[in-house]
Amino acid sequence: MFTIDELATIPLFSALGEKELEFLAGAVEDIHLIPGEYVAHEGEGRFLAVVVEGKTELTKLVNGGEQVIGVRRPGDLGGEIPMTLGTPLPASMRAVEPTRVLKLTVEDFHTLAAMAPAVSAAVGAAALERMEMLKSATAQPIEPAMFVIGPRVDPGVHGCDSFLHRNQIRYERLDPDDPGAVTRTGGAAAVAPFPVVVLRDGTQLIAPTMRVVATVAGLTVAPGRSQYDVVIVGGGPAGLTAAVNGASEGLQTALIESFAPGGQAGTSSRIENYTGFPYGVSGDELASRALQQAKRLGAEIVVTRRVESIDPAEMTVTLDGGDVLRTKSIILAMGVEWRRLEVDYIDRFVGSGVYYGAAPSDAGLAQGTDVYLVGAGNSAGQAAIFFSKHARSVTLLVRGESLAESMSHYLIEQIARNANIRVETRSEVVAVHGGDQLEAIEVIDRGTGTTSRRDARVLFVLIGAEAATNWLPSEISLDEHGFVLTGTDATKAGQWTPDREPFALETSAPGIFAVGDIRSGSVKRVAASVGEGGAAIAHVHRYLQLPH
Ligand SMILES: Cc1cc2nc3c(=O)[nH]c(=O)nc-3n(C[C@H](O)[C@H](O)[C@H](O)COP(=O)(O)OP(=O)(O)OC[C@H]3O[C@@H](n4cnc5c(N)ncnc54)[C@H](O)[C@@H]3O)c2cc1C
């Protein structure tokens, strides 16, 4: 607690009278921090801070990582801009050494300002000064972390594009003949293999794996410990939520993601039915917020690593490359994988004209072209609406009689109102043609039996998804479609041995839980996956309290 005498030594308050100092002494918080502890986080609500002893730094999340943008020493203020302009905190503030900070809420600041207008004027002046500094800082263009050079339709370039986008790494893609690309590579990037990734220091990586890209981008590609309280397999909404909850409750939490965080949701252009976002939210944004939150709370997010096996007896998780993690519990959140279109030679064009799933980062592929979409579910409907804003035309190829069988009413209405989208029912792709890239497709009209050839450079396939669980150990019971059984369904499968009922999200292997789309009987939706991800951590806690 600050005494009146102590407060009077702080420059901002040195001219205050006894009455104001008395008010202040009863209002301020006296915060003692150890190095690394935060006073507040970027995006939080307003308050005024004064560093009294020690040293703090201001940090911002840039390219998925935390960057230091300023230092505050005794007498310096924090939060003066939000206090003056009414905005959320533009940066986080954390202690560099043992630090003492005085914190004043917005309400108490206004009371003090009414008693002593000079304080408000001083904070306003400090905010102005700081904004001048910020103005010159923001006038500097922010250099991308890397340049990705190669044609947009190249499969490697497409993969790298979506990987960096989903990991929130600032990058710029350049065509090989772009003057910027020629300068950066000395012309060397004009030929395949693509992409050529050029780093800030000029280093060129030719067709690197995503693990290499992740490493140079500063992402975590290897677990930092060998023992965890909980290991989460998969970084979609379910896994990310489990990571947020696990880390916030003090569990040593690792999330292993084979590609990039976000899962299927990360590829969704607009999720309209997620509570709290009245005008919808892109899956990207939702995933990136969850990722920031999980990292901030201390979860370890390992990308570009696939979990290849689990040993329920030893409670170990083995990653590709052989790392073995010991853990007290496991949460399976692997989601589903896109079902493949059964057409001869189609695999030749995957990534160079044929794309499974559709992401906002694919808008460039659709730009000014005729886009074909196969599918009749909500994901196909959302993608059609999204691409109609970029493409010359969008054709939705639907195998059934109508969209009403499988698509939500609100999407069907939006499609009907959109002159740029054509829906062809009873239609199927039966052949694909092209050289290095998709050039044409053949579509059969099952109503008339006629086949027509269409020029097509972009075909998105969104025909549902399958559970990829064949690598799981036999102790984990699956339903007839390969989805993981939990709770009473898991006991019915006959493998449950403990002398207790399983938790609702527990599989037939004790201590191993399943959440989200991979779970048998789950509602295949973001909100449901998020709910289960959170609930699973509560179950993990209860499981860890059991005698073992
Ligand atoms: C285009 C599209 C639009 C959608 N629109 C909506 C919508 O509007 N509203 C809505 O509610 N839902 C929507 N959905 C459905 C929603 O996205 C899913 O229900 C949700 O993402 C499921 O979350 P999940 O975490 O269970 O799995 P997923 O999102 O599938 O994530 C699973 C993750 O696990 C990773 N993984 C898999 N196996 C391994 C392994 N062995 N090792 C490591 N990592 C692994 C994958 O790479 C993936 O990132 C949409 C889906 C798509 C594809």
The ligand as an SDF file (V2000), in Angstrom:
LIG
                    3D

 53 58  0  0  0  0  0  0  0  0999 V2000
  -14.9230  -24.3940  -44.9810 C   0  0  0  0  0  0  0  0  0  0  0  0
  -15.5670  -24.7050  -43.6550 C   0  0  0  0  0  0  0  0  0  0  0  0
  -16.5640  -23.8810  -43.1430 C   0  0  0  0  0  0  0  0  0  0  0  0
  -17.1410  -24.1330  -41.8960 C   0  0  0  0  0  0  0  0  0  0  0  0
  -18.0890  -23.2860  -41.4150 N   0  0  0  0  0  0  0  0  0  0  0  0
  -18.5780  -23.4540  -40.1610 C   0  0  0  0  0  0  0  0  0  0  0  0
  -19.5190  -22.5180  -39.6080 C   0  0  0  0  0  0  0  0  0  0  0  0
  -19.9220  -21.5540  -40.2460 O   0  0  0  0  0  0  0  0  0  0  0  0
  -19.9570  -22.7190  -38.3470 N   0  0  0  0  0  0  0  0  0  0  0  0
  -19.5230  -23.7780  -37.5970 C   0  0  0  0  0  0  0  0  0  0  0  0
  -19.9260  -23.8690  -36.4480 O   0  0  0  0  0  0  0  0  0  0  0  0
  -18.6840  -24.7050  -38.1050 N   0  0  0  0  0  0  0  0  0  0  0  0
  -18.1930  -24.5760  -39.3650 C   0  0  0  0  0  0  0  0  0  0  0  0
  -17.3350  -25.4960  -39.9000 N   0  0  0  0  0  0  0  0  0  0  0  0
  -17.0180  -26.6990  -39.1070 C   0  0  0  0  0  0  0  0  0  0  0  0
  -15.9530  -26.3810  -38.0610 C   0  0  0  0  0  0  0  0  0  0  0  0
  -14.8670  -25.7260  -38.6640 O   0  0  0  0  0  0  0  0  0  0  0  0
  -15.5020  -27.6560  -37.3680 C   0  0  0  0  0  0  0  0  0  0  0  0
  -16.6010  -28.2400  -36.7360 O   0  0  0  0  0  0  0  0  0  0  0  0
  -14.4140  -27.3740  -36.3440 C   0  0  0  0  0  0  0  0  0  0  0  0
  -13.2900  -26.7640  -36.9430 O   0  0  0  0  0  0  0  0  0  0  0  0
  -13.9670  -28.6730  -35.6570 C   0  0  0  0  0  0  0  0  0  0  0  0
  -12.9620  -28.3400  -34.7680 O   0  0  0  0  0  0  0  0  0  0  0  0
  -11.9180  -29.4240  -34.2360 P   0  0  0  0  0  0  0  0  0  0  0  0
  -10.9670  -28.6820  -33.3740 O   0  0  0  0  0  0  0  0  0  0  0  0
  -12.6500  -30.5660  -33.6590 O   0  0  0  0  0  0  0  0  0  0  0  0
  -11.1680  -30.0120  -35.5150 O   0  0  0  0  0  0  0  0  0  0  0  0
  -10.4320  -29.3420  -36.7370 P   0  0  0  0  0  0  0  0  0  0  0  0
  -10.8570  -27.9510  -36.9380 O   0  0  0  0  0  0  0  0  0  0  0  0
  -10.5990  -30.2930  -37.8660 O   0  0  0  0  0  0  0  0  0  0  0  0
   -8.8890  -29.3280  -36.2870 O   0  0  0  0  0  0  0  0  0  0  0  0
   -8.1520  -30.4970  -36.1330 C   0  0  0  0  0  0  0  0  0  0  0  0
   -6.6570  -30.1880  -36.2230 C   0  0  0  0  0  0  0  0  0  0  0  0
   -5.9130  -31.3490  -35.8550 O   0  0  0  0  0  0  0  0  0  0  0  0
   -4.7700  -31.4650  -36.6760 C   0  0  0  0  0  0  0  0  0  0  0  0
   -4.3600  -32.8820  -36.6750 N   0  0  0  0  0  0  0  0  0  0  0  0
   -5.0370  -33.9430  -37.1780 C   0  0  0  0  0  0  0  0  0  0  0  0
   -4.3560  -35.0770  -36.9440 N   0  0  0  0  0  0  0  0  0  0  0  0
   -3.2270  -34.7370  -36.2810 C   0  0  0  0  0  0  0  0  0  0  0  0
   -2.1310  -35.4840  -35.7520 C   0  0  0  0  0  0  0  0  0  0  0  0
   -2.0600  -36.8130  -35.8500 N   0  0  0  0  0  0  0  0  0  0  0  0
   -1.1240  -34.8090  -35.1460 N   0  0  0  0  0  0  0  0  0  0  0  0
   -1.1830  -33.4520  -35.0150 C   0  0  0  0  0  0  0  0  0  0  0  0
   -2.2030  -32.6980  -35.5010 N   0  0  0  0  0  0  0  0  0  0  0  0
   -3.2190  -33.3460  -36.1110 C   0  0  0  0  0  0  0  0  0  0  0  0
   -5.2450  -30.9500  -38.0280 C   0  0  0  0  0  0  0  0  0  0  0  0
   -4.1540  -30.4970  -38.8210 O   0  0  0  0  0  0  0  0  0  0  0  0
   -6.1950  -29.8120  -37.6250 C   0  0  0  0  0  0  0  0  0  0  0  0
   -5.5180  -28.5810  -37.5830 O   0  0  0  0  0  0  0  0  0  0  0  0
  -16.7410  -25.2800  -41.1500 C   0  0  0  0  0  0  0  0  0  0  0  0
  -15.7550  -26.1360  -41.6680 C   0  0  0  0  0  0  0  0  0  0  0  0
  -15.1730  -25.8520  -42.9060 C   0  0  0  0  0  0  0  0  0  0  0  0
  -14.1080  -26.7700  -43.4470 C   0  0  0  0  0  0  0  0  0  0  0  0
  1  2  1  0
  2  3  1  0
  2 52  2  0
  3  4  2  0
  4  5  1  0
  4 50  1  0
  5  6  2  0
  6  7  1  0
  6 13  1  0
  7  8  2  0
  7  9  1  0
  9 10  1  0
 10 11  2  0
 10 12  1  0
 12 13  2  0
 13 14  1  0
 14 15  1  0
 14 50  1  0
 15 16  1  0
 16 17  1  0
 16 18  1  0
 18 19  1  0
 18 20  1  0
 20 21  1  0
 20 22  1  0
 22 23  1  0
 23 24  1  0
 24 25  2  0
 24 26  1  0
 24 27  1  0
 27 28  1  0
 28 29  2  0
 28 30  1  0
 28 31  1  0
 31 32  1  0
 32 33  1  0
 33 34  1  0
 33 48  1  0
 34 35  1  0
 35 36  1  0
 35 46  1  0
 36 37  1  0
 36 45  1  0
 37 38  2  0
 38 39  1  0
 39 40  1  0
 39 45  2  0
 40 41  1  0
 40 42  2  0
 42 43  1  0
 43 44  2  0
 44 45  1  0
 46 47  1  0
 46 48  1  0
 48 49  1  0
 50 51  2  0
 51 52  1  0
 52 53  1  0
M  END
$$$$
